[in-house]
Amino acid sequence: MNLALNDAQLLVLRWVAAGADLDNPPSDTFKTSAVALHNRGLVDLDKRRGHWRIAITEAGAFYLEHGRHPKDQSSERRPPAAPKPGQQRELNDTTAKQTKTEPSEASDARAKPARVGKDETIPMPEQVRRPHQAVREIVDHKARLDVPIEERQRALLILHALVQEALRRGWTVTAYTSTFQKDPWNGRRTRVSPGPDLFSINAGDAPATIRLRMQQKRVDHVPTEEELAEAARYSWRSYPKHDYVATERMRLEIRAGSHDVLTLDDTVATRIEDKLLRAIEKIQQVSASAREAAERRRQWEIERAEQQRHAEELRKRAARYTSWAETLEQLRSDFVGHRELAETVAGLRGAVADRGPEHEHADALGEYLAWAEQHLKDSDPLRRIWLPQGERPDLRYEEWHEWNRRNPQRW
């Protein structure tokens, strides 16, 4: 930022040092120069409620004494000579000519403030030229900016500088467009804001939304007569203890969510323009965090898929062991049953022998015994051994038992 003053600005600075008689301003465009002096920290300026209050600062007195800004160490200048009486009209003419090239009062609020040198990486434009659609939407609907009218131009310049830097880096800027609603009675169309988010900037992996508003402070609530009457009449009625009112300082918010917000505030020593590099870094961090989260999610999915694959493989191995074990268990059951059957047939054989051939049912008993012995022979489980399905299990019994314990059969 050029800290040197032109003739019109120097004339206004002397006028402020002399007492700032608002009834006799030095020029018709003194307000434009006053804003430029305020941005350089040479005057204190208060424009609230339409009433101007202006006073010179220590930096302004230093400038008048030494001919340079106290922060300007590039060269030593001689104190400026006092203007001659005949120069007043010439300076006024110069100021009038500057109105064709210098911004108007509404646009001079965008004059670049003094910025901290270490953050001097993002240039601030003098005016909004060829804005991106995201900024164009706000230019066309300035009511979306929750700032006073005299601060709108500065707010637009901050947003424009942020968008231009994002585009220079190849990032994606997404406009949040306003909508129109038509009044069913008179047919008038009214712009409707999409919300407090002005636009979003995506550095590659996740968008960060941008908001701009005035800072707020909490003040004690002064109850109205109606509120006092309601509270006295109804015991359950109450009024808020505090109110939140806007201050004179601006706030830029870079939001990645409801709880992940970077706020850049105007302070006594710095302004938002000094800190736009932090906004860029925050936008990069949002994408980096999203990228890291996506990588963690990808790794988790890979691990989960591997665990599922391992579990399915173990299930198949356990199922093969179960098949062989059930086949063996069936053979054991059949063998025990056949052994009991052999004992039964042996008992039958002894009973038939005890009755002898003279028994009245000797022939029938003989036939029954012959069939029982044949049945015992044919039903021997070791005569034909049924083999299990599949290859030999590669699990150990302890592993199979542990798997069954962790995966009980639920019917």
C-alpha positions in Angstrom: 0.0 0.0 0.0 1.3 3.5 -0.9 1.4 5.4 2.4 2.2 8.7 0.8 -0.7 11.2 0.5 -1.7 13.1 -2.6 -2.4 16.8 -2.5 -6.1 16.4 -1.8 -5.6 14.0 1.0 -2.9 16.2 2.6 -5.2 19.1 2.4 -7.9 17.2 4.3 -5.4 16.0 6.9 -4.4 19.6 7.6 -8.1 20.5 7.8 -8.6 17.8 10.4 -5.6 18.9 12.4 -7.0 22.5 12.4 -10.3 21.2 14.0 -12.3 19.8 11.1 -15.0 22.4 10.7 -17.7 20.3 9.0 -19.5 23.4 8.0 -16.6 24.5 5.9 -15.0 21.4 4.3 -11.8 21.9 2.2 -13.4 20.2 -0.8 -16.6 18.6 -2.0 -14.9 15.2 -1.9 -13.3 15.5 1.5 -15.2 12.4 2.7 -13.4 10.3 0.1 -10.0 11.5 1.2 -11.0 11.1 4.9 -11.8 7.4 4.4 -8.4 7.0 2.7 -6.7 8.7 5.7 -8.6 6.5 8.1 -7.5 3.4 6.2 -3.9 4.6 6.7 -4.4 5.2 10.4 -3.9 8.9 10.2 -7.3 9.9 11.5 -10.0 8.4 13.6 -13.3 8.4 11.8 -16.8 7.7 13.1 -19.7 7.6 10.6 -22.3 6.0 12.6 -25.9 7.1 12.3 -25.0 9.5 9.5 -23.0 11.9 11.8 -19.4 12.5 11.0 -16.8 12.7 13.8 -13.1 12.9 12.8 -9.9 13.5 14.7 -6.3 13.3 13.9 -4.2 10.5 15.3 -0.6 10.4 16.5 0.4 8.9 13.1 -1.4 11.9 11.4 0.5 14.4 13.5 3.7 12.6 12.7 3.0 12.8 9.0 2.4 16.6 9.2 5.6 17.0 11.2 7.9 14.7 9.2 6.3 14.5 5.8 5.9 10.7 5.8 3.9 8.0 7.4 5.6 6.6 10.6 5.5 3.1 9.0 7.2 4.3 5.9 10.9 3.7 6.4 11.8 3.7 2.7 13.1 7.3 2.7 13.3 10.4 4.9 11.2 13.3 3.7 11.2 16.9 4.6 8.2 18.3 6.4 5.6 19.5 4.0 5.4 23.2 3.5 2.2 25.0 4.5 -0.1 25.6 1.6 -0.1 29.1 0.2 -3.3 31.0 0.2 -3.6 30.8 -3.6 -3.1 27.1 -3.6 -6.5 26.4 -2.0 -8.4 26.8 -5.2 -5.8 24.8 -7.1 -6.1 21.9 -4.6 -9.8 22.1 -4.9 -9.5 21.8 -8.7 -7.1 18.9 -8.3 -9.5 17.2 -6.0 -12.4 17.7 -8.4 -10.3 16.1 -11.2 -9.6 13.2 -9.0 -13.2 12.4 -8.7 -13.0 11.1 -12.2 -10.2 8.7 -11.4 -10.5 8.1 -7.6 -13.3 6.0 -6.2 -16.5 7.6 -4.9 -17.4 7.7 -1.2 -19.1 4.3 -1.6 -16.2 2.8 -3.4 -13.3 4.5 -1.4 -14.2 2.3 1.5 -12.5 -0.4 -0.5 -9.2 1.4 -0.2 -6.6 -1.0 1.1 -5.8 -0.7 4.8 -2.3 -0.9 6.1 -1.4 -4.6 6.3 1.1 -6.5 8.3 4.2 -7.1 6.2 4.6 -10.8 7.1 1.2 -11.6 5.6 1.6 -9.5 2.5 1.0 -12.2 0.0 -2.5 -11.6 -1.3 -2.9 -8.3 -3.2 -6.0 -6.3 -2.5 -7.7 -4.9 -5.6 -8.6 -1.3 -5.9 -12.0 -2.1 -7.4 -14.1 -5.1 -8.3 -13.3 -5.8 -12.0 -14.6 -8.9 -13.9 -15.8 -10.6 -10.7 -16.5 -14.3 -10.5 -20.2 -15.3 -10.5 -20.0 -15.9 -6.8 -19.1 -12.2 -6.2 -21.4 -11.0 -9.0 -24.3 -12.6 -7.1 -23.4 -10.5 -4.1 -22.9 -7.3 -6.2 -26.3 -7.8 -7.6 -27.8 -8.5 -4.2 -25.8 -6.4 -1.7 -28.4 -7.0 1.0 -26.9 -10.4 1.5 -23.9 -8.7 3.1 -24.7 -8.3 6.8 -22.6 -5.1 7.0 -23.4 -1.4 7.1 -23.9 0.3 3.7 -20.6 2.3 4.1 -18.7 -1.0 4.6 -20.2 -2.9 1.6 -17.6 -1.9 -0.9 -14.8 -2.9 1.4 -16.5 -6.2 2.1 -16.8 -6.8 -1.7 -13.1 -6.1 -2.2 -12.2 -8.6 0.5 -14.4 -11.3 -1.0 -13.2 -10.5 -4.5 -9.5 -10.7 -3.4 -10.2 -14.1 -1.8 -12.0 -15.5 -4.8 -9.3 -14.2 -7.2 -6.6 -15.9 -5.1 -8.6 -19.1 -5.1 -9.0 -19.1 -8.8 -5.3 -18.3 -9.3 -4.5 -21.5 -7.4 -6.9 -23.5 -9.6 -9.5 -24.0 -6.9 -13.2 -24.2 -7.5 -15.5 -21.4 -6.4 -19.2 -22.1 -6.2 -21.8 -19.3 -6.2 -24.8 -19.5 -3.9 -27.4 -17.9 -6.1 -30.4 -15.9 -4.8 -33.9 -16.9 -5.9 -36.9 -14.8 -6.8 -40.3 -15.0 -5.3 -43.3 -13.5 -6.9 -46.0 -11.7 -4.8 -49.3 -13.3 -5.7 -51.1 -10.0 -5.1 -49.1 -7.4 -7.0 -46.9 -9.7 -9.1 -43.7 -8.1 -7.9 -40.6 -10.2 -7.8 -38.4 -10.1 -4.7 -34.9 -11.5 -4.3 -34.6 -14.1 -1.6 -31.2 -14.8 0.0 -30.0 -18.4 0.0 -28.8 -18.0 3.6 -25.8 -16.6 5.5 -23.3 -18.5 3.4 -22.1 -16.3 0.5 -20.3 -18.9 -1.6 -17.9 -21.8 -1.2 -14.3 -22.5 -2.2 -13.0 -26.0 -2.8 -9.2 -26.6 -2.8 -9.8 -30.1 -4.2 -11.4 -32.4 -1.7 -14.0 -30.5 0.4 -15.7 -27.1 0.2 -15.3 -24.4 2.7 -18.2 -21.9 3.0 -17.6 -18.2 3.3 -19.5 -15.8 5.5 -19.0 -12.1 6.2 -20.7 -10.0 8.8 -20.1 -7.5 11.6 -18.8 -8.7 15.0 -21.3 -8.7 17.8 -21.1 -7.9 21.4 -23.3 -8.9 24.3 -25.1 -6.1 26.2 -27.6 -6.1 29.0 -31.1 -6.2 27.7 -33.2 -3.2 28.6 -36.8 -4.4 29.0 -39.5 -2.4 27.3 -42.7 -1.3 29.1 -44.6 -4.0 27.3 -42.2 -6.7 28.5 -42.3 -5.4 32.1 -46.1 -5.4 32.0 -46.2 -9.0 30.6 -43.7 -10.2 33.3 -45.8 -8.5 36.0 -49.0 -9.9 34.7 -47.9 -13.4 34.0 -45.4 -15.1 36.3 -44.3 -17.5 33.6 -43.4 -14.8 31.1 -39.8 -13.4 31.1 -37.6 -11.4 28.8 -34.0 -12.1 27.7 -31.2 -10.9 30.0 -28.9 -10.0 27.1 -29.0 -8.7 23.6 -26.4 -9.0 20.8 -25.6 -5.9 18.9 -23.3 -5.4 15.9 -20.0 -3.6 16.5 -18.0 -1.5 14.0 -15.6 -4.3 13.3 -16.0 -6.8 10.5 -15.6 -10.6 10.7 -14.8 -13.1 8.0 -15.7 -16.8 8.6 -14.2 -19.8 6.9 -16.5 -22.7 7.8 -16.0 -26.4 7.3 -18.9 -27.3 9.5 -20.9 -26.1 12.4 -18.0 -26.6 14.8 -15.0 -26.1 12.5 -14.8 -22.4 11.9 -11.9 -20.0 11.4 -12.8 -16.4 12.2 -10.8 -13.4 11.0 -11.7 -10.2 12.8 -10.8 -6.6 12.6 -8.8 -5.6 15.6 -7.2 -2.4 16.8 -3.9 -3.3 15.2 -4.9 -5.4 12.2 -7.7 -5.8 9.7 -9.1 -8.7 7.8 -7.1 -7.7 4.7 -4.0 -8.4 6.7 -5.1 -12.0 7.4 -6.4 -13.4 4.1 -3.4 -15.7 3.9 -4.8 -17.5 7.0 -8.1 -17.9 5.1 -6.3 -19.5 2.2 -4.4 -21.8 4.6 -7.7 -22.8 6.3 -9.3 -23.7 2.9 -6.3 -25.8 2.2 -6.5 -27.4 5.6 -10.2 -28.3 5.0 -9.3 -30.2 1.9 -6.3 -31.8 3.4 -8.4 -32.9 6.4 -11.0 -34.3 4.1 -8.3 -36.0 2.0 -6.8 -37.6 5.2 -10.3 -38.6 6.4 -11.0 -40.2 3.0 -7.7 -42.1 3.1 -8.4 -43.3 6.7 -11.8 -44.4 5.5 -10.3 -46.2 2.5 -7.7 -48.0 4.7 -10.5 -48.9 7.1 -12.6 -50.4 4.3 -9.5 -52.3 3.0 -8.9 -53.7 6.5 -12.6 -54.5 6.9 -12.7 -56.3 3.6 -9.6 -58.2 4.5 -11.1 -59.2 7.9 -14.3 -60.3 6.1 -12.3 -62.3 3.6 -10.3 -63.9 6.4 -13.5 -64.6 8.4 -15.2 -66.2 5.3 -12.1 -68.3 4.7 -12.1 -69.4 8.3 -15.8 -70.1 8.1 -15.3 -72.4 5.1 -12.4 -74.2 6.8 -14.5 -74.6 9.9 -17.4 -75.9 7.8 -15.2 -78.5 6.2 -14.0 -79.7 9.6 -17.6 -79.8 10.8 -18.6 -81.9 7.8 -15.8 -84.5 8.5 -16.6 -84.4 12.2 -20.3 -85.0 11.7 -19.6 -87.9 9.3 -17.3 -89.4 11.9 -19.9 -88.8 14.6 -22.5 -90.5 12.5 -20.2 -93.5 12.0 -19.7 -93.6 15.8 -23.4 -93.5 16.4 -24.0 -96.2 13.8 -21.2 -98.4 15.3 -22.6 -98.1 18.8 -26.1 -98.9 17.5 -24.8 -101.9 15.5 -22.9 -103.2 18.6 -26.1 -103.0 20.6 -27.9 -104.7 17.7 -25.3 -107.5 17.7 -25.9 -108.1 21.4 -29.7 -108.2 20.7 -29.3 -110.8 17.9 -27.0 -112.9 20.2 -29.7 -112.8 22.8 -32.3 -113.8 20.3 -30.1 -116.6 19.1 -29.8 -118.0 22.6 -33.5 -117.7 23.2 -34.4 -119.7 20.1 -31.9 -122.4 21.0 -33.4 -122.7 24.5 -36.8 -123.3 23.0 -35.5 -126.1 20.8 -36.9 -127.6 17.6 -39.9 -129.1 19.4 -41.3 -125.6 20.2 -44.6 -125.0 18.5 -43.2 -121.8 16.8 -39.8 -123.3 16.1 -40.0 -122.7 12.4 -41.2 -119.1 12.7 -38.5 -118.3 15.3 -35.9 -119.8 13.1 -37.0 -117.7 10.1 -36.9 -114.6 12.3 -33.5 -115.4 13.7 -32.1 -116.0 10.2 -33.4 -112.6 9.0 -32.0 -110.9 12.1 -28.6 -112.3 11.6 -28.7 -111.3 7.9 -29.8 -107.8 8.9 -27.0 -107.6 11.5 -24.5 -108.5 8.8 -25.9 -106.1 6.2 -26.2 -103.2 8.6 -22.6 -103.3 9.8 -21.4 -99.7 9.4 -17.8 -100.9 8.8 -19.0 -103.0 5.8 -19.5 -99.8 3.8 -17.9 -96.6 5.2 -19.4 -93.4 4.0 -16.8 -90.7 3.4 -17.2 -86.9 4.0 -17.4 -84.3 1.3 -14.4 -82.0 0.4 -10.7 -82.1 1.1 -9.2 -83.0 4.4 -9.6 -80.2 7.0 -6.6 -78.1 7.7 -7.8 -76.8 11.0 -6.7 -78.2 14.3 -9.4 -79.3 16.8 -8.7 -76.4 19.2 -9.2 -73.9 16.4 -12.4 -75.5 15.3 -13.7 -75.7 18.8 -12.8 -72.0 19.4 -14.6 -71.0 16.2 -17.7 -72.9 17.3 -17.6 -71.2 20.6 -17.5 -67.8 19.0 -20.1 -68.6 16.3 -22.7 -70.7 18.1 -25.4 -72.3 16.0 -28.7 -70.5 16.5 -31.8 -72.3 15.2 
